[in-house]
Amino acid sequence: MFDKVCENVFVSYMTTHLDLNKFMQSLINLTKIRESLALDPALLLLMQHWLGIFAAQAQPIKMQVLSRRQLVSVMNTQHASTDPAFEAFPVEVYEMLLNYLDQEHRQHQCLETAVGKLHIFPLQQSIAHKNAILLIQHEGLANEAIALIEQCLQMFHYYARLIIENERDGLTGLLNRKTFDQCVSKILLNDYKPEYRFPLHHYLVIFDIDFFKRINDNYGHLIGDEVLILLSRLMQETFRDGDLLFRFGGEEFVGVFSCAEPQDIVNLLERFREALAEYSFPQVGHVTISIGCSQMALNVLPNTVLERADEALYYAKEHGRNQICYYETLIEQGLLKDSVITGEIELF
């Protein structure tokens, strides 16, 4: 009897020891990450190993990171999750999760649903979404395990904040050029997959403030910087959570947008242009912007996509400014000549 007890204790010790080793290795792997697009998968692996140590193992632990955009897309299309980590959720479950995200101050909650207990933890760590949740489906999480999860997430948030700060432009808070180089390549290589459940169209858009040099010359560079900051805020407020916005330098900005339908990008950009037309900048007044857009494709090199959007922007500048021009439309109308350059995707 004593030997059996010793054997059980030894097995339990070795199991915990192995789980702890896995957790430490996943923590080491997390600290190797230098771009926030890779944070979500690393977090899931980290939490799987963390829960493997402390959570009751009577049932499998299922978890995933969900953003607001994902929840909205599920509700709009009436499709349940296709993620293999989860059973299909009823639409009302997604409504409960969206209501949670609408709360101003979010903390851990446990929802009793038709599919069992869902533990929700707030996340704010990815450039791909401003507001997200870590969702854990498990029936037997004790209060001690929940407290340990929150401590682990706090450590994760502090580290993620360092990564994200390195990806931001110092003046506007938008993503910087270095991050753009990484994101575009990953989108084209399909490493970064936005959360929509249907085929996506990816677009690269260049925004350029009209006559910005006059603003600097007439009002000074401090006022010019204020215009850049306020314009950046307007972009963040107007576009969707999950749209990637970059400051390229000077008065030039770049956006990367994923849309279910080609008309969606038209609606998005026109909504922003109208919002800008109604906005009055302190001392300066109204400011206009010219926009060039090009569709991204797997067989088109990143530099080529950028050049095409720039050609569309140049056309907008040369033909009246304060307008949106689409490279593909200009080609169809014979207003631009297409110079096709395709090949293997290369990092910038």
VOPAGU-2260 file (C-alpha; in pm, 1 decimal, decimal comma):
REM VOPAGU-2260
SITE   aa  ch    i         X         Y         Z
SITE  MET   A    0       0,0       0,0       0,0
SITE  PHE   A    1     277,6     238,7      94,8
SITE  ASP   A    2     462,0     155,6    -228,9
SITE  LYS   A    3     149,2     235,7    -430,5
SITE  VAL   A    4     109,8     571,7    -257,1
SITE  CYS   A    5     475,8     653,6    -325,2
SITE  GLU   A    6     434,1     556,9    -687,3
SITE  ASN   A    7     130,2     784,3    -723,9
SITE  VAL   A    8     314,3    1074,0    -559,9
SITE  PHE   A    9     613,2    1020,1    -789,8
SITE  VAL   A   10     392,0    1008,0   -1100,4
SITE  SER   A   11     213,0    1324,0    -988,8
SITE  TYR   A   12     547,8    1497,2    -924,5
SITE  MET   A   13     689,6    1396,2   -1262,0
SITE  THR   A   14     373,8    1508,4   -1443,0
SITE  THR   A   15     386,2    1848,9   -1273,5
SITE  HIS   A   16     759,7    1872,4   -1340,6
SITE  LEU   A   17     710,1    1801,8   -1712,6
SITE  ASP   A   18     422,9    2052,1   -1733,6
SITE  LEU   A   19     637,8    2314,1   -1561,7
SITE  ASN   A   20     920,3    2248,3   -1809,1
SITE  LYS   A   21     676,7    2298,3   -2097,9
SITE  PHE   A   22     552,4    2621,7   -1942,9
SITE  MET   A   23     904,7    2755,4   -1895,8
SITE  GLN   A   24     994,6    2667,1   -2254,9
SITE  SER   A   25     682,8    2842,0   -2388,5
SITE  LEU   A   26     771,9    3145,3   -2172,2
SITE  ILE   A   27    1123,4    3147,2   -2319,5
SITE  ASN   A   28     975,7    3124,6   -2669,7
SITE  LEU   A   29     745,4    3416,4   -2591,5
SITE  THR   A   30    1039,7    3639,4   -2496,2
SITE  LYS   A   31    1199,4    3564,4   -2835,0
SITE  ILE   A   32     908,8    3731,4   -3015,8
SITE  ARG   A   33     979,9    4075,1   -3162,3
SITE  GLU   A   34     652,4    4142,9   -3348,1
SITE  SER   A   35     304,7    4157,9   -3201,6
SITE  LEU   A   36     137,8    3961,2   -3483,1
SITE  ALA   A   37     300,0    3652,3   -3330,3
SITE  LEU   A   38     183,5    3723,3   -2975,1
SITE  ASP   A   39    -160,5    3559,0   -2988,4
SITE  PRO   A   40     -40,2    3207,4   -3081,3
SITE  ALA   A   41     239,9    3234,4   -2823,4
SITE  LEU   A   42     -11,5    3336,8   -2556,5
SITE  LEU   A   43    -234,4    3036,4   -2628,9
SITE  LEU   A   44      57,8    2795,7   -2601,2
SITE  LEU   A   45     175,3    2964,1   -2282,4
SITE  MET   A   46    -169,1    2940,6   -2123,3
SITE  GLN   A   47    -215,7    2576,9   -2228,0
SITE  HIS   A   48     102,8    2483,6   -2042,6
SITE  TRP   A   49      20,2    2710,5   -1748,4
SITE  LEU   A   50    -323,9    2556,3   -1706,3
SITE  GLY   A   51    -172,5    2211,4   -1748,0
SITE  ILE   A   52       0,4    2266,4   -1414,9
SITE  PHE   A   53    -283,5    2412,3   -1209,4
SITE  ALA   A   54    -621,3    2334,1   -1368,0
SITE  ALA   A   55    -819,6    2016,7   -1308,6
SITE  GLN   A   56    -767,3    1778,8   -1598,6
SITE  ALA   A   57   -1101,0    1592,9   -1589,6
SITE  GLN   A   58   -1198,1    1765,8   -1915,7
SITE  PRO   A   59    -991,4    1906,3   -2202,4
SITE  ILE   A   60    -905,4    2275,3   -2185,5
SITE  LYS   A   61   -1017,0    2470,7   -2492,1
SITE  MET   A   62    -920,6    2830,0   -2554,1
SITE  GLN   A   63    -874,4    3096,4   -2818,3
SITE  VAL   A   64    -823,0    3469,3   -2866,3
SITE  LEU   A   65   -1126,7    3648,9   -3009,8
SITE  SER   A   66   -1141,8    4009,3   -3130,0
SITE  ARG   A   67   -1443,4    4235,9   -3162,3
SITE  ARG   A   68   -1423,6    4213,5   -3541,1
SITE  GLN   A   69   -1441,2    3835,5   -3526,4
SITE  LEU   A   70   -1748,0    3842,5   -3305,5
SITE  VAL   A   71   -1922,1    4095,3   -3530,2
SITE  SER   A   72   -1841,4    3894,0   -3842,9
SITE  VAL   A   73   -1985,5    3579,0   -3686,1
SITE  MET   A   74   -2305,8    3755,2   -3590,5
SITE  ASN   A   75   -2343,9    3923,6   -3929,5
SITE  THR   A   76   -2292,2    3605,6   -4129,4
SITE  GLN   A   77   -2472,0    3373,6   -3885,7
SITE  HIS   A   78   -2182,4    3128,4   -3899,9
SITE  ALA   A   79   -2035,8    2955,1   -3596,7
SITE  SER   A   80   -1665,6    2927,7   -3532,5
SITE  THR   A   81   -1462,1    2705,9   -3764,0
SITE  ASP   A   82   -1167,2    2705,5   -3526,7
SITE  PRO   A   83   -1083,8    2342,0   -3444,4
SITE  ALA   A   84   -1018,1    2441,2   -3081,8
SITE  PHE   A   85   -1386,9    2510,4   -3026,1
SITE  GLU   A   86   -1721,9    2347,8   -3077,8
SITE  ALA   A   87   -1967,0    2560,2   -3273,2
SITE  PHE   A   88   -2121,0    2827,3   -3049,7
SITE  PRO   A   89   -2483,3    2938,7   -3076,5
SITE  VAL   A   90   -2521,6    3298,5   -3194,4
SITE  GLU   A   91   -2645,6    3405,9   -2851,1
SITE  VAL   A   92   -2308,9    3308,2   -2701,5
SITE  TYR   A   93   -2131,4    3547,0   -2938,4
SITE  GLU   A   94   -2381,7    3816,3   -2841,5
SITE  MET   A   95   -2289,2    3765,4   -2474,7
SITE  LEU   A   96   -1919,5    3795,4   -2562,7
SITE  LEU   A   97   -1979,3    4112,8   -2762,3
SITE  ASN   A   98   -2171,1    4262,3   -2470,5
SITE  TYR   A   99   -1869,5    4186,0   -2253,1
SITE  LEU   A  100   -1642,7    4376,1   -2493,1
SITE  ASP   A  101   -1880,8    4672,5   -2479,0
SITE  GLN   A  102   -1812,6    4712,9   -2106,9
SITE  GLU   A  103   -1585,2    5005,6   -2022,5
SITE  HIS   A  104   -1403,8    4826,9   -1739,6
SITE  ARG   A  105   -1350,5    4459,2   -1813,2
SITE  GLN   A  106   -1228,7    4189,0   -1579,8
SITE  HIS   A  107   -1261,9    3810,8   -1556,5
SITE  GLN   A  108   -1613,0    3679,6   -1594,9
SITE  CYS   A  109   -1752,5    3327,2   -1604,3
SITE  LEU   A  110   -2055,4    3279,2   -1829,4
SITE  GLU   A  111   -2293,6    2988,4   -1787,9
SITE  THR   A  112   -2394,7    2893,9   -2142,9
SITE  ALA   A  113   -2557,1    2607,3   -2329,3
SITE  VAL   A  114   -2209,1    2480,5   -2420,4
SITE  GLY   A  115   -2078,9    2497,8   -2063,2
SITE  LYS   A  116   -1875,5    2742,8   -1861,0
SITE  LEU   A  117   -1685,3    3008,6   -2056,7
SITE  HIS   A  118   -1419,1    3207,3   -1873,7
SITE  ILE   A  119   -1345,8    3548,8   -2028,9
SITE  PHE   A  120   -1026,6    3745,9   -1967,8
SITE  PRO   A  121    -964,1    4089,5   -2127,0
SITE  LEU   A  122    -673,2    4137,2   -2369,4
SITE  GLN   A  123    -522,0    4451,1   -2521,9
SITE  GLN   A  124    -200,2    4338,1   -2681,4
SITE  SER   A  125    -219,9    4297,6   -3057,7
SITE  ILE   A  126    -176,1    4542,6   -3344,0
SITE  ALA   A  127    -441,8    4342,4   -3521,6
SITE  HIS   A  128    -711,4    4439,7   -3271,8
SITE  LYS   A  129    -749,0    4701,4   -2999,5
SITE  ASN   A  130    -995,9    4501,9   -2791,4
SITE  ALA   A  131    -994,9    4126,7   -2756,6
SITE  ILE   A  132   -1057,3    3848,6   -2508,5
SITE  LEU   A  133    -893,5    3525,0   -2404,4
SITE  LEU   A  134   -1176,7    3271,3   -2393,5
SITE  ILE   A  135   -1127,1    2951,2   -2192,6
SITE  GLN   A  136   -1386,1    2673,1   -2202,2
SITE  HIS   A  137   -1343,4    2465,5   -1887,9
SITE  GLU   A  138   -1581,7    2339,5   -1621,7
SITE  GLY   A  139   -1345,4    2311,7   -1327,7
SITE  LEU   A  140   -1138,5    2629,9   -1293,8
SITE  ALA   A  141   -1092,9    2700,0    -922,0
SITE  ASN   A  142   -1048,8    3052,9    -787,1
SITE  GLU   A  143    -678,7    2983,5    -728,6
SITE  ALA   A  144    -633,1    2882,8   -1094,3
SITE  ILE   A  145    -819,3    3196,3   -1211,9
SITE  ALA   A  146    -592,8    3416,2    -997,0
SITE  LEU   A  147    -284,1    3248,4   -1144,1
SITE  ILE   A  148    -418,5    3300,3   -1498,8
SITE  GLU   A  149    -466,1    3670,4   -1427,7
SITE  GLN   A  150    -109,9    3697,3   -1294,4
SITE  CYS   A  151      23,4    3521,9   -1603,8
SITE  LEU   A  152    -176,7    3757,2   -1829,1
SITE  GLN   A  153     -45,6    4058,5   -1639,1
SITE  MET   A  154     310,3    3945,7   -1707,9
SITE  PHE   A  155     216,1    3887,4   -2071,6
SITE  HIS   A  156      61,9    4235,2   -2104,1
SITE  TYR   A  157     374,1    4406,2   -1970,8
SITE  TYR   A  158     592,6    4223,6   -2220,2
SITE  ALA   A  159     349,2    4278,3   -2507,8
SITE  ARG   A  160     342,3    4650,7   -2431,4
SITE  LEU   A  161     718,7    4670,1   -2487,5
SITE  ILE   A  162     682,3    4497,2   -2824,6
SITE  ILE   A  163     395,3    4718,7   -2935,7
SITE  GLU   A  164     567,7    5042,3   -2828,8
SITE  ASN   A  165     859,7    4947,2   -3053,5
SITE  GLU   A  166     616,0    4912,5   -3345,9
SITE  ARG   A  167     464,3    5259,1   -3305,9
SITE  ASP   A  168     545,2    5598,0   -3455,7
SITE  GLY   A  169     661,1    5832,8   -3181,7
SITE  LEU   A  170     447,9    6130,8   -3288,8
SITE  THR   A  171     113,8    5982,9   -3394,9
SITE  GLY   A  172     104,2    5647,9   -3217,0
SITE  LEU   A  173      25,7    5471,9   -3544,2
SITE  LEU   A  174     231,9    5176,3   -3658,6
SITE  ASN   A  175     572,7    5260,3   -3806,8
SITE  ARG   A  176     740,3    5178,0   -4137,6
SITE  LYS   A  177     937,2    4883,5   -3999,3
SITE  THR   A  178     616,1    4720,3   -3879,8
SITE  PHE   A  179     458,6    4781,2   -4219,6
SITE  ASP   A  180     735,8    4587,2   -4388,9
SITE  GLN   A  181     668,2    4288,8   -4162,4
SITE  CYS   A  182     287,4    4304,8   -4189,0
SITE  VAL   A  183     257,3    4327,3   -4566,5
SITE  SER   A  184     484,0    4031,1   -4622,9
SITE  LYS   A  185     291,9    3823,6   -4369,2
SITE  ILE   A  186     -44,7    3912,4   -4521,1
SITE  LEU   A  187      70,6    3810,8   -4866,3
SITE  LEU   A  188     224,6    3491,3   -4730,0
SITE  ASN   A  189     -99,0    3423,4   -4540,8
SITE  ASP   A  190      75,4    3411,6   -4202,3
SITE  TYR   A  191    -156,2    3681,8   -4072,8
SITE  LYS   A  192    -514,5    3568,2   -4110,3
SITE  PRO   A  193    -784,6    3819,5   -4013,6
SITE  GLU   A  194   -1081,2    3663,2   -3841,6
SITE  TYR   A  195   -1344,3    3671,9   -4114,3
SITE  ARG   A  196   -1476,7    3331,3   -4213,8
SITE  PHE   A  197   -1514,0    3406,2   -4582,9
SITE  PRO   A  198   -1262,2    3492,9   -4858,5
SITE  LEU   A  199   -1097,1    3829,0   -4806,2
SITE  HIS   A  200    -978,0    4100,9   -5040,8
SITE  HIS   A  201    -668,8    4281,0   -4911,8
SITE  TYR   A  202    -600,2    4643,6   -5006,4
SITE  LEU   A  203    -303,7    4872,9   -4959,2
SITE  VAL   A  204    -396,0    5240,0   -4936,1
SITE  ILE   A  205    -174,2    5552,0   -4928,3
SITE  PHE   A  206    -308,9    5873,7   -4771,4
SITE  ASP   A  207    -137,7    6206,5   -4835,3
SITE  ILE   A  208    -246,3    6540,6   -4686,9
SITE  ASP   A  209    -306,6    6801,0   -4957,5
SITE  PHE   A  210     -81,7    7110,3   -4943,7
SITE  PHE   A  211      70,9    7009,0   -4610,9
SITE  LYS   A  212     381,8    7218,1   -4682,9
SITE  ARG   A  213     160,8    7529,3   -4679,5
SITE  ILE   A  214      41,2    7438,4   -4329,2
SITE  ASN   A  215     399,5    7415,4   -4204,3
SITE  ASP   A  216     499,6    7734,7   -4384,7
SITE  ASN   A  217     196,7    7938,8   -4270,8
SITE  TYR   A  218     146,3    7808,8   -3917,5
SITE  GLY   A  219     476,1    7648,7   -3820,8
SITE  HIS   A  220     586,8    7291,1   -3761,6
SITE  LEU   A  221     424,4    7261,3   -3417,7
SITE  ILE   A  222      82,1    7323,5   -3571,5
SITE  GLY   A  223     175,9    7089,8   -3855,1
SITE  ASP   A  224     256,2    6817,8   -3602,6
SITE  GLU   A  225     -76,5    6881,6   -3431,1
SITE  VAL   A  226    -255,2    6828,2   -3762,9
SITE  LEU   A  227     -74,1    6494,2   -3805,7
SITE  ILE   A  228    -170,5    6385,7   -3452,5
SITE  LEU   A  229    -536,5    6484,1   -3489,8
SITE  LEU   A  230    -558,7    6326,0   -3834,6
SITE  SER   A  231    -417,7    6002,5   -3692,3
SITE  ARG   A  232    -682,3    6004,2   -3419,0
SITE  LEU   A  233    -955,3    6061,7   -3676,8
SITE  MET   A  234    -828,3    5766,6   -3878,8
SITE  GLN   A  235    -833,4    5541,7   -3572,0
SITE  GLU   A  236   -1186,7    5653,2   -3485,1
SITE  THR   A  237   -1320,8    5616,7   -3839,6
SITE  PHE   A  238   -1168,7    5288,7   -3949,5
SITE  ARG   A  239   -1241,3    4948,2   -3797,9
SITE  ASP   A  240   -1079,7    4771,1   -3509,7
SITE  GLY   A  241    -833,3    4544,8   -3690,4
SITE  ASP   A  242    -750,3    4777,4   -3981,5
SITE  LEU   A  243    -374,4    4837,5   -3985,9
SITE  LEU   A  244    -274,3    5205,7   -3997,7
SITE  PHE   A  245      84,8    5323,4   -4044,3
SITE  ARG   A  246     264,2    5655,1   -4056,9
SITE  PHE   A  247     509,7    5630,3   -4341,9
SITE  GLY   A  248     681,5    5961,0   -4282,4
SITE  GLY   A  249     598,9    6329,1   -4314,1
SITE  GLU   A  250     235,8    6375,3   -4414,9
SITE  GLU   A  251     203,1    6029,3   -4573,0
SITE  PHE   A  252       9,5    5742,6   -4414,5
SITE  VAL   A  253     -55,6    5386,4   -4526,3
SITE  GLY   A  254    -342,8    5152,7   -4442,5
SITE  VAL   A  255    -384,5    4779,8   -4495,8
SITE  PHE   A  256    -749,1    4672,7   -4507,5
SITE  SER   A  257    -916,1    4332,4   -4532,6
SITE  CYS   A  258   -1266,3    4333,9   -4682,6
SITE  ALA   A  259   -1523,5    4066,7   -4759,1
SITE  GLU   A  260   -1645,7    4244,8   -5074,0
SITE  PRO   A  261   -1472,2    4489,5   -5311,7
SITE  GLN   A  262   -1739,7    4751,6   -5239,7
SITE  ASP   A  263   -1641,4    4748,7   -4871,1
SITE  ILE   A  264   -1311,9    4927,7   -4933,9
SITE  VAL   A  265   -1494,4    5196,5   -5134,2
SITE  ASN   A  266   -1738,0    5251,8   -4847,7
SITE  LEU   A  267   -1458,7    5259,6   -4586,8
SITE  LEU   A  268   -1245,6    5515,5   -4768,0
SITE  GLU   A  269   -1536,3    5736,9   -4863,7
SITE  ARG   A  270   -1658,7    5737,4   -4503,6
SITE  PHE   A  271   -1316,6    5857,4   -4390,6
SITE  ARG   A  272   -1295,1    6126,3   -4658,0
SITE  GLU   A  273   -1638,2    6258,3   -4555,3
SITE  ALA   A  274   -1543,4    6254,1   -4187,2
SITE  LEU   A  275   -1230,3    6454,7   -4266,7
SITE  ALA   A  276   -1430,5    6705,8   -4472,5
SITE  GLU   A  277   -1646,6    6778,4   -4165,9
SITE  TYR   A  278   -1352,1    6807,1   -3925,2
SITE  SER   A  279   -1206,7    7148,0   -3841,3
SITE  PHE   A  280    -845,1    7156,6   -3721,5
SITE  PRO   A  281    -753,4    7421,4   -3462,9
SITE  GLN   A  282    -612,0    7738,1   -3630,6
SITE  VAL   A  283    -582,7    7557,7   -3966,9
SITE  GLY   A  284    -950,1    7485,1   -4034,3
SITE  HIS   A  285   -1047,0    7224,5   -4292,4
SITE  VAL   A  286    -787,7    6994,2   -4449,7
SITE  THR   A  287    -830,1    6763,1   -4748,0
SITE  ILE   A  288    -651,7    6441,6   -4836,8
SITE  SER   A  289    -570,6    6248,1   -5153,5
SITE  ILE   A  290    -589,9    5869,1   -5148,0
SITE  GLY   A  291    -444,3    5598,0   -5372,3
SITE  CYS   A  292    -553,8    5235,7   -5340,1
SITE  SER   A  293    -437,1    4905,2   -5490,5
SITE  GLN   A  294    -546,8    4548,3   -5431,4
SITE  MET   A  295    -293,8    4304,9   -5285,3
SITE  ALA   A  296    -235,3    3959,9   -5432,9
SITE  LEU   A  297     -14,9    3664,8   -5349,5
SITE  ASN   A  298     166,8    3671,3   -5682,5
SITE  VAL   A  299     240,5    4045,4   -5671,6
SITE  LEU   A  300     552,9    4160,7   -5490,6
SITE  PRO   A  301     500,6    4393,5   -5191,5
SITE  ASN   A  302     703,4    4674,3   -5350,2
SITE  THR   A  303     486,0    4648,0   -5661,4
SITE  VAL   A  304     165,3    4683,7   -5458,0
SITE  LEU   A  305     309,5    4991,6   -5290,0
SITE  GLU   A  306     414,7    5141,0   -5625,2
SITE  ARG   A  307      68,0    5084,2   -5770,2
SITE  ALA   A  308    -101,9    5256,3   -5478,9
SITE  ASP   A  309     147,9    5540,5   -5515,8
SITE  GLU   A  310      64,6    5571,3   -5887,4
SITE  ALA   A  311    -303,6    5597,6   -5800,1
SITE  LEU   A  312    -220,2    5860,9   -5537,3
SITE  TYR   A  313     -14,7    6059,3   -5788,4
SITE  TYR   A  314    -306,8    6051,1   -6031,8
SITE  ALA   A  315    -536,1    6183,7   -5758,4
SITE  LYS   A  316    -289,1    6463,8   -5682,7
SITE  GLU   A  317    -252,8    6559,1   -6050,1
SITE  HIS   A  318    -626,4    6559,8   -6115,8
SITE  GLY   A  319    -772,5    6783,6   -5850,4
SITE  ARG   A  320    -666,3    6631,6   -5514,7
SITE  ASN   A  321    -921,4    6560,8   -5239,3
SITE  GLN   A  322   -1027,9    6235,6   -5401,5
SITE  ILE   A  323    -983,8    5858,0   -5393,6
SITE  CYS   A  324    -827,9    5679,5   -5691,2
SITE  TYR   A  325    -814,5    5303,5   -5737,3
SITE  TYR   A  326    -525,4    5163,8   -5936,8
SITE  GLU   A  327    -724,4    4878,1   -6090,6
SITE  THR   A  328   -1006,2    5113,4   -6193,3
SITE  LEU   A  329    -760,1    5355,3   -6355,4
SITE  ILE   A  330    -611,0    5064,0   -6550,5
SITE  GLU   A  331    -955,1    4948,4   -6668,1
SITE  GLN   A  332   -1039,0    5299,9   -6784,1
SITE  GLY   A  333    -710,9    5330,7   -6971,9
SITE  LEU   A  334    -595,6    5620,8   -6756,1
SITE  LEU   A  335    -286,2    5432,2   -6638,5
SITE  LYS   A  336     -72,1    5167,2   -6802,5
SITE  ASP   A  337     -19,1    4850,3   -6603,0
SITE  SER   A  338     340,9    4737,3   -6551,0
SITE  VAL   A  339     302,1    4382,6   -6420,9
SITE  ILE   A  340     581,0    4260,3   -6194,4
SITE  THR   A  341     517,5    3927,6   -6027,6
SITE  GLY   A  342     732,6    3666,7   -5862,3
SITE  GLU   A  343     815,1    3502,6   -5532,9
SITE  ILE   A  344     724,0    3703,1   -5225,7
SITE  GLU   A  345    1029,8    3855,0   -5061,2
SITE  LEU   A  346    1061,8    4032,1   -4730,7
SITE  PHE   A  347    1137,6    4404,1   -4760,0
